[in-house]
Amino acid sequence: MAEFSYEILKTIGVLSVSPKGWNRELNLISWNGRSPKYDIRDWAPDHEKMGKGISMSTEDLSALKELLENIQL
């Protein structure tokens, strides 16, 4: 598996917590030294392990926000 690096630049918030203590978080992350992206994924309490997630540009996050504002729950 290829090496990669990440730096959590800003923790925006926790969406949920699993029974095992992992947090599903929205963060601003720089992957491999690239421009930061908004990221939703599960993290172990120490941020040393992570689950699968999705990274979005500012434009993608803005479009998602607009879509979410228009749905009825």
N, C-alpha and C positions, 0 to 999 in steps of 0.2 A: 504494500500500500504506500502511496506517495506521501511524503511529509507535507504538512501544511501548518500555518500559524494563524492565530486570530488574536485580536485585541478588542475587548468590549470597551467601546468609547463612552457609551452612555446607556445606563439601565433605565428603560422607560417605565416598565412595570411588570408585575406578575399577573398572568391571566388565570392560572389555576395551580394547585398543588396536588400531586399524586399521593396515594397512601404510602408510597415508599419514600416520600420526601423530595422528589424531583419537582422543580418548578417549570411551568411553561411560561416563558418570558418573551417580552418584546424588547429588543435591544438594538442599539446602533453599533455595528461590528465592522471592523476592517479585517478582511480575509486575505492572508498572504501579502500584506502591505498595500493592498489596493484601496481604492476609494471606498468609504464606508457605505454600508447598506443596512436597511432596516431588516431585522431578522426575528422570526418567531420559531422557537424550538424548545424542547425540554432540556433542562440542565440539572446535573447532579448538584447537591448543595455546595460543593467546593468549586464548581465550574470547571472541574478537570475532565469530566465526561459529559457528552452531549448526545441527544437523540437526533433523528432526522428532522429537518425543518425546512423553512422556506425563507429566502432572502429576496428583498424587494428594493428597487430604486425609490427615490422620493416620488417620482411620477406614478409608479405602481401603487405605492402606499396611498397616494392622493386619490387614485381611481378606486381603490378598495374602500377608502373612507366614504367616498360618494355613494358607492353601491350599498354599503352598510347603512347609511343614513336613509336609504330609500326602501329598505325591507321592513316588513312588519313582523314582529316576534310575538 
